[in-house]
């Protein structure tokens, strides 16, 4: 019956792991949860508190992002995917020297870059962690799962820049393999993008000065031609 199934789920190992993590502030690896436990309200709560952790650069993490950054009355959120590769600094330092933010742009994000890509070469040279954020309304990072004309009013450059800024401000104190303690100086962010995301990188520097120490805008399309 439904009652017996619900009772069985309530006392299942995965459910008890979630309760323990929420109670004690423990981190839970996404791969430790069965597929049916990798979505829904429990995962949302763990992600919001920075308790979902997995060192694999191939699996996405989830960041609870505001749907509308500019309406103080709105509390709506969605889960935005991001990936982390620690290959550039792990084993050399207690924490990365830099944080590289790779902007995915207007497509489904493929995840962390291939180790042979030039940004990963730079990450190893400068002992940086590489954080890759999926653009809102692409891939599985769709606010309210609503791609109607009304829903797409939140698909703007201004909202996307605020998404990136929010993650950059949140991540250093919620990192999955290291995190800042009170008073510690965070690693400097360097933002990377090409084409449309190259424009985003440049606009981020202008809109949020001081948030990143540098931005690399490759072929940034900063002039709209009608």
C-alpha positions in Angstrom: 0.0 0.0 0.0 1.0 3.6 -0.3 1.3 3.9 3.5 3.7 0.9 3.7 5.8 2.3 0.8 6.0 5.7 2.4 7.0 4.2 5.7 9.6 2.0 4.0 11.1 5.0 2.3 11.1 7.1 5.5 13.4 4.4 7.1 15.5 3.7 4.1 19.3 4.2 4.3 19.3 7.1 1.8 16.6 9.0 3.7 18.4 8.5 7.0 21.6 9.8 5.4 19.8 12.9 4.3 18.4 13.5 7.8 21.8 13.0 9.3 23.4 15.5 6.9 20.8 18.1 7.6 21.0 17.6 11.4 24.8 17.6 11.7 25.9 19.7 8.7 27.7 16.8 7.1 28.5 16.6 3.4 26.8 14.1 1.2 28.2 12.9 -2.1 25.7 13.0 -5.0 26.8 9.5 -6.1 26.0 8.2 -2.6 22.4 8.8 -3.2 20.2 6.5 -5.3 18.8 7.9 -8.5 15.3 8.5 -7.0 16.9 10.6 -4.2 18.8 12.9 -6.6 16.0 15.4 -7.1 13.2 17.0 -5.2 13.0 19.0 -2.0 15.5 17.0 0.0 18.2 17.6 -2.6 17.2 21.3 -2.8 17.7 21.7 1.0 21.1 20.0 1.0 22.3 22.1 -2.0 21.1 25.3 -0.4 23.1 24.5 2.7 26.2 23.6 0.7 26.1 19.9 1.8 26.1 18.2 -1.5 29.7 17.3 -2.4 31.3 15.2 -5.0 35.0 15.6 -6.2 34.2 14.2 -9.6 34.5 17.0 -12.3 32.1 15.0 -14.5 29.1 15.3 -12.2 27.2 18.6 -11.8 26.6 20.3 -8.5 23.4 22.3 -7.8 23.3 25.9 -6.7 20.0 27.4 -5.5 19.7 30.5 -7.6 17.1 33.3 -7.6 14.8 33.4 -10.5 14.6 37.2 -10.3 17.5 39.0 -8.8 15.9 42.4 -9.0 12.5 41.9 -7.4 12.9 42.1 -3.6 9.4 40.7 -3.2 10.2 37.5 -5.1 11.5 34.4 -3.3 11.3 32.0 -6.2 14.5 30.0 -6.9 15.7 27.3 -9.2 18.6 24.8 -9.2 21.4 25.9 -11.5 24.0 23.3 -12.5 27.7 23.9 -12.1 30.8 21.7 -12.3 34.1 21.9 -10.4 37.5 20.5 -11.4 40.2 20.6 -8.7 42.8 18.9 -10.9 44.9 22.1 -11.1 45.6 22.6 -7.4 44.8 19.3 -5.6 47.8 17.7 -4.0 49.8 21.0 -4.2 48.0 23.3 -1.8 45.5 23.3 1.0 43.2 25.4 -1.2 43.5 26.8 -4.8 45.5 29.9 -5.5 42.9 31.1 -8.0 39.3 30.3 -9.0 38.7 30.2 -12.7 35.0 30.7 -13.7 34.2 29.3 -17.1 31.0 30.8 -18.5 29.1 28.2 -20.7 27.0 30.6 -22.7 24.0 29.9 -24.8 24.0 26.1 -25.0 23.7 23.0 -22.8 26.9 23.0 -20.6 29.0 19.9 -21.3 30.6 20.0 -17.8 34.1 20.6 -16.8 36.6 21.2 -19.6 38.7 18.3 -20.9 42.1 18.1 -19.1 43.9 18.9 -22.4 42.0 22.2 -22.9 44.0 25.4 -22.6 42.1 26.6 -19.5 43.0 23.4 -17.7 46.7 23.9 -18.7 46.4 27.4 -17.1 44.7 25.9 -14.1 47.6 23.5 -13.5 50.2 26.3 -14.0 48.5 28.7 -11.6 47.1 26.0 -9.2 43.5 27.0 -9.8 40.1 25.4 -9.4 37.9 25.6 -12.5 34.2 26.3 -11.8 31.9 26.0 -14.8 28.4 27.4 -14.6 25.5 26.5 -16.9 23.6 29.6 -18.3 20.0 29.9 -17.1 17.4 28.5 -19.5 19.9 26.1 -21.1 20.5 22.4 -20.4 18.9 21.5 -17.1 19.1 25.0 -15.5 15.6 26.2 -16.4 13.8 28.5 -13.9 10.4 27.0 -13.0 10.9 24.6 -15.9 9.1 27.3 -17.8 10.2 28.1 -21.4 7.0 29.9 -22.3 7.1 33.5 -23.5 6.1 34.7 -20.0 8.8 32.5 -18.4 11.5 33.7 -20.8 11.2 37.3 -19.5 13.8 36.1 -17.0 16.3 35.2 -19.8 18.3 38.4 -19.9 22.0 39.4 -19.8 21.3 41.3 -16.5 19.9 38.2 -14.8 22.7 36.0 -16.1 25.4 38.3 -14.8 23.7 38.3 -11.4 23.6 34.5 -11.5 27.4 34.4 -12.0 28.0 37.1 -9.4 25.9 35.2 -6.8 27.8 31.9 -7.4 31.1 33.8 -7.1 30.1 35.3 -3.8 28.8 32.1 -2.4 31.3 29.5 -3.6 34.5 30.3 -1.6 32.7 29.6 1.7 30.8 26.5 0.5 33.5 24.8 -1.6 33.2 21.1 -1.7 36.8 20.0 -1.1 37.9 23.1 0.8 36.2 26.2 2.2 37.3 29.5 3.7 37.2 30.0 7.5 36.2 33.3 9.0 38.5 36.1 8.1 40.5 34.2 5.5 41.2 35.9 2.2 39.4 34.2 -0.8 41.3 33.2 -3.9 41.0 35.7 -6.7 38.4 34.9 -9.4 39.4 35.0 -13.1 36.5 34.8 -15.5 36.7 33.2 -19.0 34.3 33.3 -21.9 34.2 33.2 -25.7 31.8 34.8 -28.2 28.5 35.6 -26.2 30.1 34.3 -23.0 33.1 36.4 -23.8 30.8 39.5 -23.8 29.4 38.3 -20.5 32.9 38.1 -19.0 33.6 41.7 -20.0 30.2 42.9 -18.9 30.7 41.2 -15.5 33.9 43.2 -14.9 32.0 46.4 -15.7 28.8 45.5 -13.8 30.5 44.0 -10.7 33.9 45.7 -10.4 36.2 44.1 -8.0 34.4 40.7 -7.9 37.0 39.2 -10.3 40.7 40.1 -10.5 40.7 39.6 -14.3 38.5 38.5 -17.2 39.4 36.9 -20.5 37.0 37.9 -23.2 37.7 35.9 -26.4 35.9 37.3 -29.4 33.4 39.0 -27.1 30.4 40.2 -29.1 29.9 43.5 -27.3 28.1 45.4 -30.1 24.6 44.5 -31.1 24.0 44.8 -34.9 20.4 44.9 -36.1 
